[in-house]
Amino acid sequence: MKQLFFDAAYIGKLHWREPSSAEVQTLAATADEIVCSHHGRAEFCSIGFRKVREGLTTPAAVRGVIAQHLPPRR
């Protein structure tokens, strides 16, 4: 099983078009699993909210993306 560790910036590039997004998506396609630290997940949330402030996405879209990457609440 091939695991790749992605930081928040790489996870963001999987969901929003940014410089180098195509390269990150190509790399991600080679992995069986992508992992990210808890700190990186928190940073990813801030990236999503910044995209909303910039008008590049909606709050609902960010919530959907975050739900894909964060474990469900207990």
Biopython code that builds the backbone (N, CA, C, O; Angstrom):
import numpy as np
from Bio.PDB.StructureBuilder import StructureBuilder

atoms = [
    (1, "MET", "N", (0.852, -1.173, 0.000)),
    (1, "MET", "CA", (0.000, 0.000, 0.000)),
    (1, "MET", "C", (0.900, 1.238, 0.000)),
    (1, "MET", "O", (1.796, 1.364, 0.835)),
    (2, "LYS", "N", (0.659, 2.124, -0.918)),
    (2, "LYS", "CA", (1.449, 3.352, -1.002)),
    (2, "LYS", "C", (0.691, 4.495, -0.331)),
    (2, "LYS", "O", (-0.409, 4.855, -0.749)),
    (3, "GLN", "N", (1.296, 5.059, 0.718)),
    (3, "GLN", "CA", (0.735, 6.209, 1.416)),
    (3, "GLN", "C", (1.575, 7.431, 1.083)),
    (3, "GLN", "O", (2.801, 7.355, 0.994)),
    (4, "LEU", "N", (0.907, 8.546, 0.902)),
    (4, "LEU", "CA", (1.591, 9.818, 0.727)),
    (4, "LEU", "C", (1.117, 10.767, 1.820)),
    (4, "LEU", "O", (-0.077, 10.844, 2.112)),
    (5, "PHE", "N", (2.054, 11.485, 2.418)),
    (5, "PHE", "CA", (1.730, 12.495, 3.416)),
    (5, "PHE", "C", (1.619, 13.833, 2.705)),
    (5, "PHE", "O", (2.583, 14.293, 2.092)),
    (6, "PHE", "N", (0.462, 14.457, 2.781)),
    (6, "PHE", "CA", (0.237, 15.767, 2.174)),
    (6, "PHE", "C", (0.014, 16.782, 3.282)),
    (6, "PHE", "O", (-0.678, 16.505, 4.262)),
    (7, "ASP", "N", (0.602, 17.955, 3.120)),
    (7, "ASP", "CA", (0.312, 19.045, 4.046)),
    (7, "ASP", "C", (-0.942, 19.772, 3.565)),
    (7, "ASP", "O", (-1.533, 19.404, 2.550)),
    (8, "ALA", "N", (-1.336, 20.798, 4.298)),
    (8, "ALA", "CA", (-2.576, 21.519, 3.982)),
    (8, "ALA", "C", (-2.551, 22.129, 2.587)),
    (8, "ALA", "O", (-3.567, 22.138, 1.892)),
    (9, "ALA", "N", (-1.403, 22.633, 2.179)),
    (9, "ALA", "CA", (-1.316, 23.260, 0.854)),
    (9, "ALA", "C", (-1.576, 22.245, -0.249)),
    (9, "ALA", "O", (-2.263, 22.548, -1.225)),
    (10, "TYR", "N", (-1.028, 21.034, -0.098)),
    (10, "TYR", "CA", (-1.252, 20.004, -1.120)),
    (10, "TYR", "C", (-2.708, 19.540, -1.123)),
    (10, "TYR", "O", (-3.290, 19.333, -2.188)),
    (11, "ILE", "N", (-3.298, 19.376, 0.063)),
    (11, "ILE", "CA", (-4.712, 18.986, 0.116)),
    (11, "ILE", "C", (-5.561, 20.056, -0.570)),
    (11, "ILE", "O", (-6.489, 19.732, -1.312)),
    (12, "GLY", "N", (-5.249, 21.321, -0.326)),
    (12, "GLY", "CA", (-5.980, 22.408, -0.985)),
    (12, "GLY", "C", (-5.871, 22.337, -2.496)),
    (12, "GLY", "O", (-6.841, 22.612, -3.202)),
    (13, "LYS", "N", (-4.692, 21.969, -3.003)),
    (13, "LYS", "CA", (-4.487, 21.882, -4.452)),
    (13, "LYS", "C", (-5.300, 20.746, -5.080)),
    (13, "LYS", "O", (-5.532, 20.742, -6.289)),
    (14, "LEU", "N", (-5.726, 19.792, -4.264)),
    (14, "LEU", "CA", (-6.582, 18.725, -4.775)),
    (14, "LEU", "C", (-8.005, 19.213, -5.023)),
    (14, "LEU", "O", (-8.746, 18.603, -5.794)),
    (15, "HIS", "N", (-8.389, 20.304, -4.376)),
    (15, "HIS", "CA", (-9.778, 20.763, -4.448)),
    (15, "HIS", "C", (-9.974, 22.094, -5.160)),
    (15, "HIS", "O", (-11.061, 22.369, -5.670)),
    (16, "TRP", "N", (-8.942, 22.915, -5.201)),
    (16, "TRP", "CA", (-9.064, 24.223, -5.845)),
    (16, "TRP", "C", (-7.919, 24.424, -6.818)),
    (16, "TRP", "O", (-6.777, 24.063, -6.533)),
    (17, "ARG", "N", (-8.228, 24.994, -7.952)),
    (17, "ARG", "CA", (-7.189, 25.252, -8.957)),
    (17, "ARG", "C", (-6.237, 26.322, -8.442)),
    (17, "ARG", "O", (-6.623, 27.463, -8.184)),
    (18, "GLU", "N", (-4.996, 25.919, -8.305)),
    (18, "GLU", "CA", (-3.930, 26.796, -7.859)),
    (18, "GLU", "C", (-2.693, 26.430, -8.676)),
    (18, "GLU", "O", (-2.677, 25.395, -9.343)),
    (19, "PRO", "N", (-1.663, 27.264, -8.630)),
    (19, "PRO", "CA", (-0.424, 26.862, -9.301)),
    (19, "PRO", "C", (0.034, 25.497, -8.775)),
    (19, "PRO", "O", (0.023, 25.259, -7.567)),
    (20, "SER", "N", (0.425, 24.630, -9.657)),
    (20, "SER", "CA", (0.916, 23.271, -9.360)),
    (20, "SER", "C", (-0.186, 22.283, -8.987)),
    (20, "SER", "O", (0.124, 21.162, -8.585)),
    (21, "SER", "N", (-1.458, 22.655, -9.105)),
    (21, "SER", "CA", (-2.540, 21.715, -8.785)),
    (21, "SER", "C", (-2.471, 20.454, -9.642)),
    (21, "SER", "O", (-2.669, 19.349, -9.136)),
    (22, "ALA", "N", (-2.194, 20.610, -10.925)),
    (22, "ALA", "CA", (-2.154, 19.450, -11.823)),
    (22, "ALA", "C", (-1.073, 18.459, -11.393)),
    (22, "ALA", "O", (-1.289, 17.248, -11.426)),
    (23, "GLU", "N", (0.085, 18.974, -10.991)),
    (23, "GLU", "CA", (1.166, 18.088, -10.558)),
    (23, "GLU", "C", (0.812, 17.355, -9.271)),
    (23, "GLU", "O", (1.116, 16.172, -9.117)),
    (24, "VAL", "N", (0.167, 18.066, -8.345)),
    (24, "VAL", "CA", (-0.227, 17.440, -7.080)),
    (24, "VAL", "C", (-1.301, 16.383, -7.338)),
    (24, "VAL", "O", (-1.268, 15.314, -6.729)),
    (25, "GLN", "N", (-2.237, 16.663, -8.220)),
    (25, "GLN", "CA", (-3.281, 15.687, -8.536)),
    (25, "GLN", "C", (-2.692, 14.452, -9.200)),
    (25, "GLN", "O", (-3.134, 13.334, -8.934)),
    (26, "THR", "N", (-1.701, 14.644, -10.060)),
    (26, "THR", "CA", (-1.030, 13.507, -10.699)),
    (26, "THR", "C", (-0.321, 12.661, -9.650)),
    (26, "THR", "O", (-0.396, 11.433, -9.689)),
    (27, "LEU", "N", (0.361, 13.302, -8.723)),
    (27, "LEU", "CA", (1.034, 12.577, -7.644)),
    (27, "LEU", "C", (0.023, 11.833, -6.782)),
    (27, "LEU", "O", (0.237, 10.670, -6.442)),
    (28, "ALA", "N", (-1.067, 12.486, -6.429)),
    (28, "ALA", "CA", (-2.088, 11.865, -5.583)),
    (28, "ALA", "C", (-2.672, 10.612, -6.231)),
    (28, "ALA", "O", (-3.023, 9.654, -5.544)),
    (29, "ALA", "N", (-2.772, 10.629, -7.544)),
    (29, "ALA", "CA", (-3.337, 9.480, -8.260)),
    (29, "ALA", "C", (-2.464, 8.236, -8.121)),
    (29, "ALA", "O", (-2.935, 7.130, -8.386)),
    (30, "THR", "N", (-1.207, 8.388, -7.715)),
    (30, "THR", "CA", (-0.314, 7.243, -7.561)),
    (30, "THR", "C", (-0.420, 6.599, -6.182)),
    (30, "THR", "O", (0.175, 5.548, -5.944)),
    (31, "ALA", "N", (-1.166, 7.214, -5.279)),
    (31, "ALA", "CA", (-1.240, 6.735, -3.893)),
    (31, "ALA", "C", (-2.483, 5.893, -3.659)),
    (31, "ALA", "O", (-3.531, 6.106, -4.269)),
    (32, "ASP", "N", (-2.336, 4.932, -2.758)),
    (32, "ASP", "CA", (-3.495, 4.179, -2.288)),
    (32, "ASP", "C", (-4.202, 4.946, -1.183)),
    (32, "ASP", "O", (-5.408, 4.810, -0.982)),
    (33, "GLU", "N", (-3.422, 5.761, -0.467)),
    (33, "GLU", "CA", (-3.974, 6.522, 0.646)),
    (33, "GLU", "C", (-3.175, 7.811, 0.808)),
    (33, "GLU", "O", (-1.951, 7.818, 0.676)),
    (34, "ILE", "N", (-3.883, 8.895, 1.094)),
    (34, "ILE", "CA", (-3.240, 10.175, 1.397)),
    (34, "ILE", "C", (-3.509, 10.468, 2.863)),
    (34, "ILE", "O", (-4.648, 10.395, 3.326)),
    (35, "VAL", "N", (-2.449, 10.802, 3.586)),
    (35, "VAL", "CA", (-2.596, 11.106, 5.000)),
    (35, "VAL", "C", (-2.162, 12.542, 5.267)),
    (35, "VAL", "O", (-1.374, 13.118, 4.517)),
    (36, "CYS", "N", (-2.690, 13.107, 6.347)),
    (36, "CYS", "CA", (-2.389, 14.486, 6.723)),
    (36, "CYS", "C", (-2.432, 14.570, 8.244)),
    (36, "CYS", "O", (-3.245, 13.902, 8.883)),
    (37, "SER", "N", (-1.568, 15.381, 8.817)),
    (37, "SER", "CA", (-1.557, 15.531, 10.274)),
    (37, "SER", "C", (-2.802, 16.267, 10.749)),
    (37, "SER", "O", (-3.496, 16.909, 9.960)),
    (38, "HIS", "N", (-3.078, 16.167, 12.047)),
    (38, "HIS", "CA", (-4.215, 16.921, 12.602)),
    (38, "HIS", "C", (-3.984, 18.421, 12.445)),
    (38, "HIS", "O", (-4.915, 19.171, 12.152)),
    (39, "HIS", "N", (-2.754, 18.849, 12.637)),
    (39, "HIS", "CA", (-2.432, 20.264, 12.463)),
    (39, "HIS", "C", (-2.688, 20.683, 11.005)),
    (39, "HIS", "O", (-3.224, 21.762, 10.751)),
    (40, "GLY", "N", (-2.308, 19.837, 10.067)),
    (40, "GLY", "CA", (-2.547, 20.121, 8.654)),
    (40, "GLY", "C", (-4.028, 20.206, 8.330)),
    (40, "GLY", "O", (-4.442, 21.011, 7.496)),
    (41, "ARG", "N", (-4.823, 19.382, 8.986)),
    (41, "ARG", "CA", (-6.272, 19.436, 8.768)),
    (41, "ARG", "C", (-6.848, 20.763, 9.236)),
    (41, "ARG", "O", (-7.723, 21.335, 8.586)),
    (42, "ALA", "N", (-6.346, 21.254, 10.380)),
    (42, "ALA", "CA", (-6.796, 22.565, 10.868)),
    (42, "ALA", "C", (-6.383, 23.666, 9.896)),
    (42, "ALA", "O", (-7.165, 24.572, 9.607)),
    (43, "GLU", "N", (-5.163, 23.586, 9.397)),
    (43, "GLU", "CA", (-4.700, 24.568, 8.413)),
    (43, "GLU", "C", (-5.553, 24.507, 7.152)),
    (43, "GLU", "O", (-5.852, 25.537, 6.548)),
    (44, "PHE", "N", (-5.945, 23.290, 6.754)),
    (44, "PHE", "CA", (-6.776, 23.135, 5.567)),
    (44, "PHE", "C", (-8.101, 23.876, 5.735)),
    (44, "PHE", "O", (-8.598, 24.482, 4.785)),
    (45, "CYS", "N", (-8.671, 23.830, 6.937)),
    (45, "CYS", "CA", (-9.920, 24.564, 7.195)),
    (45, "CYS", "C", (-9.720, 26.056, 6.945)),
    (45, "CYS", "O", (-10.581, 26.714, 6.361)),
    (46, "SER", "N", (-8.587, 26.584, 7.387)),
    (46, "SER", "CA", (-8.337, 28.018, 7.180)),
    (46, "SER", "C", (-8.162, 28.338, 5.695)),
    (46, "SER", "O", (-8.543, 29.419, 5.246)),
    (47, "ILE", "N", (-7.592, 27.415, 4.939)),
    (47, "ILE", "CA", (-7.487, 27.626, 3.486)),
    (47, "ILE", "C", (-8.884, 27.715, 2.880)),
    (47, "ILE", "O", (-9.152, 28.584, 2.050)),
    (48, "GLY", "N", (-9.765, 26.821, 3.293)),
    (48, "GLY", "CA", (-11.136, 26.836, 2.769)),
    (48, "GLY", "C", (-11.851, 28.138, 3.080)),
    (48, "GLY", "O", (-12.524, 28.703, 2.218)),
    (49, "PHE", "N", (-11.710, 28.609, 4.291)),
    (49, "PHE", "CA", (-12.376, 29.864, 4.659)),
    (49, "PHE", "C", (-11.772, 31.047, 3.906)),
    (49, "PHE", "O", (-12.478, 32.002, 3.581)),
    (50, "ARG", "N", (-10.476, 30.989, 3.629)),
    (50, "ARG", "CA", (-9.847, 32.047, 2.830)),
    (50, "ARG", "C", (-10.410, 32.028, 1.408)),
    (50, "ARG", "O", (-10.632, 33.083, 0.814)),
    (51, "LYS", "N", (-10.640, 30.838, 0.865)),
    (51, "LYS", "CA", (-11.213, 30.737, -0.488)),
    (51, "LYS", "C", (-12.608, 31.358, -0.514)),
    (51, "LYS", "O", (-12.990, 31.981, -1.505)),
    (52, "VAL", "N", (-13.368, 31.193, 0.562)),
    (52, "VAL", "CA", (-14.697, 31.823, 0.645)),
    (52, "VAL", "C", (-14.545, 33.340, 0.647)),
    (52, "VAL", "O", (-15.234, 34.030, -0.103)),
    (53, "ARG", "N", (-13.650, 33.865, 1.483)),
    (53, "ARG", "CA", (-13.441, 35.324, 1.545)),
    (53, "ARG", "C", (-13.006, 35.880, 0.185)),
    (53, "ARG", "O", (-13.378, 36.995, -0.180)),
    (54, "GLU", "N", (-12.223, 35.104, -0.559)),
    (54, "GLU", "CA", (-11.760, 35.544, -1.874)),
    (54, "GLU", "C", (-12.836, 35.399, -2.946)),
    (54, "GLU", "O", (-12.645, 35.834, -4.081)),
    (55, "GLY", "N", (-13.967, 34.790, -2.591)),
    (55, "GLY", "CA", (-15.049, 34.602, -3.545)),
    (55, "GLY", "C", (-14.813, 33.449, -4.511)),
    (55, "GLY", "O", (-15.450, 33.389, -5.563)),
    (56, "LEU", "N", (-13.908, 32.531, -4.172)),
    (56, "LEU", "CA", (-13.566, 31.431, -5.067)),
    (56, "LEU", "C", (-14.370, 30.158, -4.810)),
    (56, "LEU", "O", (-14.318, 29.213, -5.597)),
    (57, "THR", "N", (-15.113, 30.141, -3.700)),
    (57, "THR", "CA", (-15.953, 28.995, -3.383)),
    (57, "THR", "C", (-17.043, 29.450, -2.428)),
    (57, "THR", "O", (-17.088, 30.614, -2.030)),
    (58, "THR", "N", (-17.912, 28.534, -2.066)),
    (58, "THR", "CA", (-19.013, 28.849, -1.154)),
    (58, "THR", "C", (-18.796, 28.154, 0.185)),
    (58, "THR", "O", (-18.066, 27.165, 0.259)),
    (59, "PRO", "N", (-19.424, 28.661, 1.243)),
    (59, "PRO", "CA", (-19.315, 27.967, 2.536)),
    (59, "PRO", "C", (-19.789, 26.517, 2.460)),
    (59, "PRO", "O", (-19.189, 25.639, 3.079)),
    (60, "ALA", "N", (-20.848, 26.260, 1.716)),
    (60, "ALA", "CA", (-21.361, 24.889, 1.596)),
    (60, "ALA", "C", (-20.331, 23.977, 0.930)),
    (60, "ALA", "O", (-20.164, 22.828, 1.340)),
    (61, "ALA", "N", (-19.649, 24.476, -0.080)),
    (61, "ALA", "CA", (-18.629, 23.676, -0.754)),
    (61, "ALA", "C", (-17.471, 23.372, 0.189)),
    (61, "ALA", "O", (-16.945, 22.260, 0.194)),
    (62, "VAL", "N", (-17.078, 24.356, 0.981)),
    (62, "VAL", "CA", (-15.988, 24.142, 1.943)),
    (62, "VAL", "C", (-16.397, 23.106, 2.979)),
    (62, "VAL", "O", (-15.605, 22.228, 3.323)),
    (63, "ARG", "N", (-17.614, 23.197, 3.475)),
    (63, "ARG", "CA", (-18.082, 22.202, 4.445)),
    (63, "ARG", "C", (-18.048, 20.799, 3.840)),
    (63, "ARG", "O", (-17.676, 19.838, 4.514)),
    (64, "GLY", "N", (-18.434, 20.682, 2.582)),
    (64, "GLY", "CA", (-18.409, 19.385, 1.909)),
    (64, "GLY", "C", (-17.004, 18.834, 1.777)),
    (64, "GLY", "O", (-16.774, 17.645, 1.997)),
    (65, "VAL", "N", (-16.065, 19.693, 1.418)),
    (65, "VAL", "CA", (-14.668, 19.270, 1.277)),
    (65, "VAL", "C", (-14.102, 18.884, 2.639)),
    (65, "VAL", "O", (-13.425, 17.864, 2.761)),
    (66, "ILE", "N", (-14.372, 19.686, 3.659)),
    (66, "ILE", "CA", (-13.866, 19.389, 5.001)),
    (66, "ILE", "C", (-14.432, 18.066, 5.501)),
    (66, "ILE", "O", (-13.726, 17.297, 6.154)),
    (67, "ALA", "N", (-15.681, 17.799, 5.204)),
    (67, "ALA", "CA", (-16.297, 16.537, 5.636)),
    (67, "ALA", "C", (-15.600, 15.333, 5.030)),
    (67, "ALA", "O", (-15.609, 14.256, 5.626)),
    (68, "GLN", "N", (-15.000, 15.490, 3.864)),
    (68, "GLN", "CA", (-14.275, 14.387, 3.226)),
    (68, "GLN", "C", (-12.971, 14.088, 3.949)),
    (68, "GLN", "O", (-12.470, 12.966, 3.878)),
    (69, "HIS", "N", (-12.415, 15.076, 4.643)),
    (69, "HIS", "CA", (-11.073, 14.934, 5.203)),
    (69, "HIS", "C", (-11.031, 14.837, 6.721)),
    (69, "HIS", "O", (-10.002, 14.463, 7.285)),
    (70, "LEU", "N", (-12.106, 15.159, 7.378)),
    (70, "LEU", "CA", (-12.111, 15.114, 8.835)),
    (70, "LEU", "C", (-12.979, 13.948, 9.302)),
    (70, "LEU", "O", (-14.015, 13.661, 8.703)),
    (71, "PRO", "N", (-12.557, 13.285, 10.360)),
    (71, "PRO", "CA", (-13.391, 12.186, 10.874)),
    (71, "PRO", "C", (-14.697, 12.737, 11.427)),
    (71, "PRO", "O", (-14.744, 13.883, 11.874)),
    (72, "PRO", "N", (-15.751, 11.940, 11.401)),
    (72, "PRO", "CA", (-17.042, 12.406, 11.937)),
    (72, "PRO", "C", (-16.941, 12.711, 13.430)),
    (72, "PRO", "O", (-16.150, 12.103, 14.151)),
    (73, "ARG", "N", (-17.754, 13.663, 13.877)),
    (73, "ARG", "CA", (-17.796, 14.001, 15.306)),
    (73, "ARG", "C", (-18.464, 12.888, 16.071)),
    (73, "ARG", "O", (-19.376, 12.228, 15.574)),
    (74, "ARG", "N", (-18.003, 12.691, 17.274)),
    (74, "ARG", "CA", (-18.598, 11.623, 18.117)),
    (74, "ARG", "C", (-19.448, 12.221, 19.186)),
    (74, "ARG", "O", (-20.031, 11.494, 19.990)),
]
sb = StructureBuilder()
sb.init_structure("model")
sb.init_model(0)
sb.init_chain("A")
sb.init_seg("    ")
for serial, (resi, resn, name, xyz) in enumerate(atoms, 1):
    if name == "N":
        sb.init_residue(resn, " ", resi, " ")
    sb.init_atom(name, np.array(xyz, "f"), 0.0, 1.0, " ", f" {name:<3s}", serial, name[0])
structure = sb.get_structure()
